[in-house]
Amino acid sequence: MTLAFPNPSRSFDQERNGVYFIGHDGMFQIRFFIEAEALARNGIVLGAKASVETAYLSAFDGLRTSIQQVAGKVYARNRRDSYTLTAADFR
């Protein structure tokens, strides 16, 4: 099986400062967390009126395809049930 992202839900974690999202490899759920720094390096723009949560979730949505591609590459190298994606993963 290959990694797929059938569920578009994502959530912001203010304490860890990043976004969680889920992938699936067959019946197995794979958890991902992308650090805010990785989103910032990939084009996030915080608006003066937007909350930090809204800004990061919007950035995630705009970059979803590339984030999922990187998540798939990281998962293919070493299959586990959870990952933290950092800015280094996007180089």
TILUM-481337 format. One record per residue: y, z, x of N, C-alpha, C, O in turn; residue in one letter; residue number from 0. Coordinates in nm, 3 decimals, decimal comma, padded with zeros to 5 digits. Atoms other than C-alpha are relative to their C-alpha. Layout:
BEGIN
       n.y       n.z       n.x      ca.y      ca.z      ca.x       c.y       c.z       c.x       o.y       o.z       o.x   r     k
         Y         Z         X         Y         Z         X         Y         Z         X         Y         Z         X   A   NUM
...
//
This chain:
BEGIN
       n.y       n.z       n.x      ca.y      ca.z      ca.x       c.y       c.z       c.x       o.y       o.z       o.x   r     k
   -00,119    00,000    00,083    00,000    00,000    00,000    00,124    00,000    00,088    00,121    00,036    00,205   M     0
   -00,128   -00,002   -00,070    00,361   -00,039    00,097    00,096    00,093   -00,072    00,077    00,127   -00,189   T     1
   -00,100   -00,090    00,055    00,659    00,182    00,039    00,086   -00,074   -00,102    00,133   -00,185   -00,075   L     2
   -00,082    00,059    00,106    00,846    00,110   -00,284    00,095    00,108   -00,053    00,072    00,228   -00,034   A     3
   -00,101   -00,092    00,052    01,148    00,265   -00,454    00,025   -00,032   -00,148    00,132   -00,080   -00,185   F     4
   -00,014    00,034    00,141    01,086    00,228   -00,829    00,096    00,091   -00,077    00,144    00,054   -00,184   P     5
   -00,088   -00,094    00,067    01,299    00,530   -00,920    00,136    00,000    00,071    00,145    00,041    00,187   N     6
   -00,131    00,010   -00,066    01,672    00,476   -00,851    00,076    00,133    00,011    00,189    00,135    00,060   P     7
   -00,073   -00,126   -00,003    01,762    00,846   -00,882    00,022    00,046    00,144   -00,055    00,015    00,234   S     8
   -00,037   -00,059   -00,128    01,929    01,023   -00,593    00,085    00,121   -00,030    00,143    00,130   -00,138   R     9
   -00,080   -00,120    00,023    02,103    01,357   -00,553    00,068    00,043    00,129    00,015    00,027    00,238   S    10
   -00,079   -00,047   -00,113    02,369    01,501   -00,328   -00,031    00,147    00,024   -00,036    00,226   -00,070   F    11
    00,022   -00,139   -00,038    02,296    01,823   -00,140    00,121    00,044    00,081    00,136    00,007    00,198   D    12
   -00,123   -00,044   -00,066    02,625    01,991   -00,055   -00,030    00,091    00,119    00,039    00,085    00,220   Q    13
    00,034   -00,093   -00,107    02,460    02,259    00,158   -00,047   -00,073    00,126   -00,007   -00,037    00,237   E    14
    00,050    00,077   -00,115    02,279    02,008    00,381    00,089   -00,120    00,031    00,074   -00,182    00,136   R    15
   -00,096    00,108   -00,018    02,556    01,748    00,339   -00,068   -00,136    00,016   -00,061   -00,200    00,121   N    16
    00,065    00,129   -00,001    02,358    01,442    00,248   -00,062   -00,030   -00,136   -00,040    00,042   -00,233   G    17
    00,055    00,049    00,126    02,164    01,255   -00,019   -00,153   -00,007    00,009   -00,208   -00,058    00,106   V    18
    00,145    00,009    00,015    01,801    01,291   -00,127   -00,036   -00,120   -00,087    00,036   -00,152   -00,182   Y    19
    00,055    00,104    00,085    01,598    01,001   -00,267   -00,150   -00,006    00,024   -00,200    00,049    00,122   F    20
    00,146   -00,001    00,000    01,232    00,928   -00,331   -00,055   -00,142    00,013   -00,002   -00,235   -00,047   I    21
    00,076    00,124   -00,008    00,996    00,648   -00,232   -00,143    00,028   -00,042   -00,184    00,144   -00,054   G    22
    00,140   -00,017    00,039    00,637    00,587   -00,336   -00,087   -00,096    00,081   -00,055   -00,213    00,098   H    23
    00,104    00,079   -00,064    00,336    00,465   -00,143   -00,124    00,019   -00,087   -00,198    00,115   -00,072   D    24
    00,105   -00,017    00,100    00,087    00,407   -00,421    00,032    00,120   -00,086    00,139    00,128   -00,145   G    25
   -00,023   -00,119    00,081    00,048    00,740   -00,594    00,067    00,113    00,078    00,094    00,219    00,021   M    26
   -00,061   -00,103   -00,083    00,203    00,935   -00,305    00,152   -00,008   -00,003    00,210   -00,115    00,014   F    27
   -00,146   -00,009    00,002    00,564    01,050   -00,332    00,049    00,033    00,140   -00,001    00,127    00,203   Q    28
   -00,056   -00,020   -00,133    00,766    01,026   -00,010    00,147    00,038   -00,017    00,224   -00,036   -00,077   I    29
   -00,137   -00,049    00,014    01,087    01,229    00,012    00,085   -00,041    00,120    00,040   -00,033    00,235   R    30
   -00,094    00,038   -00,104    01,387    01,106    00,208    00,131    00,076   -00,020    00,172    00,105   -00,132   F    31
   -00,133   -00,060   -00,001    01,715    01,272    00,302    00,081   -00,080    00,100    00,038   -00,099    00,214   F    32
   -00,088    00,071   -00,093    02,001    01,072    00,453    00,123    00,086    00,024    00,192    00,125   -00,070   I    33
   -00,114   -00,084   -00,037    02,264    01,269    00,640    00,130   -00,071   -00,032    00,139   -00,194   -00,024   E    34
   -00,131    00,055    00,033    02,627    01,221    00,539    00,057   -00,081    00,115    00,124   -00,182    00,093   A    35
   -00,049    00,073   -00,118    02,707    01,110    00,894   -00,053   -00,143    00,002    00,018   -00,236    00,040   E    36
    00,057    00,135    00,004    02,472    00,814    00,852    00,069   -00,084   -00,106    00,092   -00,204   -00,085   A    37
   -00,074    00,074    00,102    02,648    00,715    00,531    00,140   -00,034    00,049    00,190   -00,144    00,026   L    38
   -00,135    00,022   -00,050    02,988    00,753    00,698    00,004   -00,113    00,101    00,097   -00,194    00,102   A    39
    00,004    00,106   -00,101    02,889    00,527    00,984   -00,032   -00,135   -00,061   -00,013   -00,239    00,002   R    40
    00,034    00,125    00,067    02,775    00,268    00,733    00,101   -00,039   -00,105    00,070   -00,119   -00,194   N    41
   -00,107    00,050    00,083    03,104    00,233    00,552    00,051    00,087   -00,112    00,120    00,036   -00,200   G    42
   -00,052   -00,085    00,107    03,175    00,533    00,331    00,150    00,017    00,014    00,202    00,034    00,125   I    43
   -00,143   -00,024    00,003    03,537    00,570    00,230    00,024    00,108   -00,103   -00,002    00,088   -00,222   V    44
   -00,029   -00,108    00,093    03,639    00,900    00,078    00,137   -00,022   -00,061    00,238   -00,028    00,010   L    45
   -00,127    00,016    00,069    03,908    00,850   -00,183    00,066    00,134   -00,020   -00,002    00,237   -00,025   G    46
   -00,073   -00,125    00,017    04,177    01,110   -00,231   -00,037    00,069   -00,130   -00,037    00,192   -00,137   A    47
    00,030   -00,059    00,131    04,080    01,162   -00,595   -00,149    00,020   -00,023   -00,189    00,093   -00,113   K    48
    00,145   -00,009    00,020    03,704    01,128   -00,559   -00,054    00,127    00,063   -00,010    00,168    00,171   A    49
    00,066   -00,115   -00,060    03,490    01,432   -00,502   -00,089   -00,049    00,114   -00,125   -00,167    00,119   S    50
    00,088    00,036   -00,111    03,280    01,436   -00,189   -00,134   -00,048   -00,054   -00,188   -00,148   -00,007   V    51
    00,127    00,040    00,060    02,965    01,419   -00,402    00,006   -00,141   -00,056   -00,083   -00,222   -00,030   E    52
   -00,015    00,133    00,059    03,089    01,117   -00,594    00,013   -00,107    00,108   -00,045   -00,215    00,095   T    53
   -00,020    00,096   -00,108    03,197    00,943   -00,274   -00,132   -00,031    00,072   -00,162   -00,147    00,098   A    54
    00,126    00,023   -00,071    02,862    00,992   -00,099   -00,103   -00,069   -00,087   -00,176   -00,157   -00,039   Y    55
    00,095    00,067    00,089    02,657    00,893   -00,401    00,039   -00,146   -00,021   -00,048   -00,232   -00,029   L    56
   -00,046    00,139    00,013    02,871    00,581   -00,444   -00,031   -00,079    00,127   -00,072   -00,195    00,120   S    57
    00,032    00,066   -00,127    02,828    00,499   -00,075   -00,150   -00,028    00,007   -00,191   -00,137    00,049   A    58
    00,145    00,020    00,001    02,452    00,547   -00,110   -00,035   -00,119   -00,089   -00,113   -00,206   -00,050   F    59
    00,029    00,109    00,093    02,446    00,316   -00,412    00,038   -00,136    00,059   -00,035   -00,234    00,043   D    60
   -00,044    00,126   -00,061    02,642    00,049   -00,225   -00,086   -00,045    00,116   -00,096   -00,164    00,145   G    61
    00,082    00,030   -00,118    02,412    00,070    00,075   -00,149    00,013   -00,027   -00,230    00,009    00,065   L    62
    00,139   -00,029    00,038    02,088    00,128   -00,117   -00,101   -00,094    00,064   -00,203   -00,049    00,116   R    63
    00,096    00,097   -00,054    01,916   -00,192   -00,001   -00,024    00,023    00,148   -00,139    00,027    00,193   T    64
    00,018   -00,020   -00,145    01,980   -00,134    00,369   -00,060    00,138    00,029   -00,138    00,152    00,123   S    65
    00,059   -00,133   -00,019    01,897    00,238    00,338   -00,150   -00,005   -00,027   -00,228    00,053    00,049   I    66
    00,142    00,011    00,032    01,565    00,154    00,174   -00,076   -00,081    00,105   -00,192   -00,051    00,134   Q    67
    00,065    00,076   -00,107    01,488   -00,103    00,444   -00,023    00,088    00,122   -00,130    00,084    00,182   Q    68
    00,014   -00,092   -00,114    01,551    00,155    00,717   -00,107    00,105   -00,031   -00,190    00,136    00,054   V    69
    00,100   -00,098    00,040    01,345    00,411    00,525   -00,141   -00,058    00,012   -00,233    00,009    00,058   A    70
    00,130    00,066   -00,011    01,059    00,162    00,508   -00,045   -00,016    00,144   -00,163    00,003    00,174   G    71
    00,033    00,014   -00,142    01,072    00,098    00,884   -00,038    00,134    00,062   -00,134    00,143    00,138   K    72
    00,030   -00,134   -00,052    01,080    00,470    00,964   -00,136    00,046   -00,051   -00,214    00,103    00,025   V    73
    00,128   -00,039    00,060    00,790    00,532    00,727   -00,117   -00,075    00,063   -00,223   -00,016    00,086   Y    74
    00,108    00,081   -00,057    00,583    00,248    00,876   -00,038    00,048    00,141   -00,154    00,034    00,181   A    75
    00,027   -00,047   -00,137    00,613    00,397    01,228   -00,086    00,126    00,001   -00,169    00,144    00,090   R    76
    00,069   -00,129    00,000    00,477    00,738    01,131   -00,004    00,051   -00,144    00,093    00,108   -00,192   N    77
    00,010   -00,034    00,142    00,353    00,803    00,778   -00,011    00,151   -00,021   -00,108    00,215    00,021   R    78
   -00,004   -00,142    00,038    00,449    01,149    00,654    00,046    00,008   -00,145    00,063   -00,095   -00,211   R    79
   -00,044   -00,013    00,138    00,560    01,291    00,322    00,149    00,029   -00,016    00,199    00,034   -00,128   D    80
   -00,145   -00,020    00,008    00,925    01,359    00,411    00,066   -00,043    00,130    00,007   -00,035    00,238   S    81
   -00,076    00,053   -00,114    01,192    01,219    00,641    00,147    00,037   -00,014    00,198    00,051   -00,125   Y    82
   -00,145   -00,011   -00,005    01,551    01,282    00,744    00,051   -00,122    00,075    00,017   -00,143    00,192   T    83
   -00,059    00,117   -00,064    01,743    00,963    00,816    00,135    00,039    00,059    00,219    00,100   -00,008   L    84
   -00,124   -00,031   -00,069    02,023    00,998    01,070    00,072   -00,130    00,036    00,018   -00,239    00,017   T    85
   -00,077    00,118   -00,042    02,292    00,763    01,200   -00,077   -00,081    00,103   -00,066   -00,203    00,105   A    86
    00,077    00,068   -00,103    02,061    00,679    01,492   -00,103   -00,097   -00,060   -00,137   -00,197    00,003   A    87
    00,098    00,087    00,064    01,811    00,523    01,250    00,061   -00,133   -00,044   -00,012   -00,229   -00,071   D    88
   -00,068    00,120    00,049    02,072    00,262    01,151    00,058   -00,085    00,112    00,137   -00,176    00,087   F    89
   -00,048    00,080   -00,115    02,141    00,125    01,500   -00,089   -00,117    00,024   -00,064   -00,195    00,116   R    90
//
